[in-house]
Structures are given as C-alpha cells and as structure tokens.
Amino acid sequence: MLIDERRQYGETRYIAYGPIGTRLHCLIFTIRGDTLRAISLRKANFREVRDYEQEI
C-alpha cells in the first residue's frame, strides 16, 4: 500500500494493488472516520504490473 502524493486532495489517499481473478488491479481509497471509501478501482497498467511483480 502506498500514499497517493500526485496531487493535494485535501485528504490522504492510498493506492493498493491486488489480483482479481488473473488480472492485477489498482484501488485508490481514503479513510474517513471508521469507513474505507473507494475512489477508483481499475486494471493495473503495464508499469504497475511490472513494479508489483518485482516487489513480491
């Protein structure tokens, strides 16, 4: 899990990667109180897949 520092969002946003079926996906989310709020879920791009595979 990484902190999304690309922009100032007014809240801390996190980036998490994980497989769904056979594809790697990227989840952007924030935590508000006791609630995890999903902002975006998409298929990981080639660079993200490559970096993920090098880390595991």
N, C-alpha and C positions, 0 to 999 in steps of 0.2 A: 504494500500500500504506500502511495506517495501523496504528498501535498501538492495540489494544483496551484502553481505560482505564476501561471502565464499572465494573469491579469489581477487587478484588485476587484474582488467580487463583493466585498463588504461582509464576507463570512469565509470561514475556512472550508475549502473544497478538497476532497480526496479523490484519488484515482486508484482503482483496484482492477486487477486482471485475473481472469479465471476462465476455465473452459465451460462451455455449454455444449454438450454433445461432443463433436470432434473439432469445434472451432473455438479459438480463443476470443474472448470478449473483453471490452473495456467498460467499466462502470464509473461514472462520476457521481459523487454523492456528497452531502453535507449532513451534519448532525445538529438538530435543533431540539434542545432540551433532551428528552428521552427518546426522540424519534429520529430514525435514519431516513433522510429524504433523498430519493434517487432523482438525479437531474438528467442523466443521459446513460443509455446502455446501447452499445454498438459493437459490431465486429471489429476486432483489433486489426490495424493496418500492418503491412509487411514489416516496417521498422519496429513496431511494438511487439510483434510475434518474435522477431529475431532477438530483441533485447530480453524478452521474457525467457526464451529458451536458453540464453546464455546465463541467466541468473539461477535457473533451477538445476 
